[in-house]
Structure formats: C-alpha cells, structure tokens
Amino acid sequence: MPYGRDVTVSRVLAVVMAAGTLALAVPSFANAAATVQVIGGRERIKVTVSGTQYPVEHCLVDPDADGRTQSIPMRPNGILRVDNQRPGAHRVMVWCPQGGVVYRGQVDVQPGNPALELQDQLFAATGSGDRVSDPTLR
C-alpha cells in the first residue's frame, strides 16, 4: 500500500486539528482571576467578589484577620456586608477554592455615628441611595 503512511499522517493531523478546535471552544479557567473590592465604612466592611471560575458563595471572607479571625461564606450574589466591626485598621482576606487567597489587604473602619446612620436610612428609604454617606451601604 503506497498511500498507507499518508492516510496515517492525515488521521493524526485530523485528530490534532480537532483537539485544537476543542481547546479553543472550551473556556479557559486557568486564566480567570477573581476581582475583589473591599470597602470600609462605619463599623462595617463591604466585600464584593466577581470573576471566579466557580460559584462565588464558596469563597470565604475573613474581615479581621489580625483580630477576631473568622471565615464568613460569601453570598451567592458576590456581595457581603459584615456589620459590627471595631473601628480602626483591619486586615481583610478573601479565600476561594481552586484560587487560594484572592485578596489580602487593609481597610479602615470608621467609628459609628447614629445621626449619620439615621440620615443614610432615610436617604435609602426615599430612593436617594446615591446620597448615602457610608460607601458600604451603596
């Protein structure tokens, strides 16, 4: 068979081309990087996580890694607000499975202010959420 080798090479090339097409069609999770935003407010911290390659609710947030260490599961919508935090600097960590620690940073928590809290509640209730003074409530 004079064309036996050519047929084998053609089959190998077809398999390699098909594998390359499949690799391009399947999304690459290795390059996906989580985006994390951490904001400090009045006695609270707001953490937003997006761009994970797995359900975001599997991620854990430690709002005070140097103090009262605790791991709080992220909400399915990717936004977690942690209330009742002591004023001052907090080292925040966010850990996600298959991604490890995706955020490690410091945020400043402000002291509470009952008058501003009441004002912010009124703004939010009347549809003026853009006027809220605490960024963690936006």
Stockholm file with secondary structure:
# STOCKHOLM 1.0

chainA/1-138         MPYGRDVTVSRVLAVVMAAGTLALAVPSFANAAATVQVIGGRERIKVTVSGTQYPVEHCLVDPDADGRTQSIPMRPNGILRVDNQRPGAHRVMVWCPQGGVVYRGQVDVQPGNPALELQDQLFAATGSGDRVSDPTLR
#=GR chainA/1-138 SS CTTHHHHHHHHHHHHHHHHHHHHHHSCCSTTCCCEEEEEECBSEEEEEEECCSSCGGGCEEETTTTSSCCCEECCTTSEEEEESCCSEEEEEEEEETTTEEEEEEEEEEBCCCHHHHHHHHHHHHTTCGGGCSCGGGC
#=GC SS_cons         CTTHHHHHHHHHHHHHHHHHHHHHHSCCSTTCCCEEEEEECBSEEEEEEECCSSCGGGCEEETTTTSSCCCEECCTTSEEEEESCCSEEEEEEEEETTTEEEEEEEEEEBCCCHHHHHHHHHHHHTTCGGGCSCGGGC
//
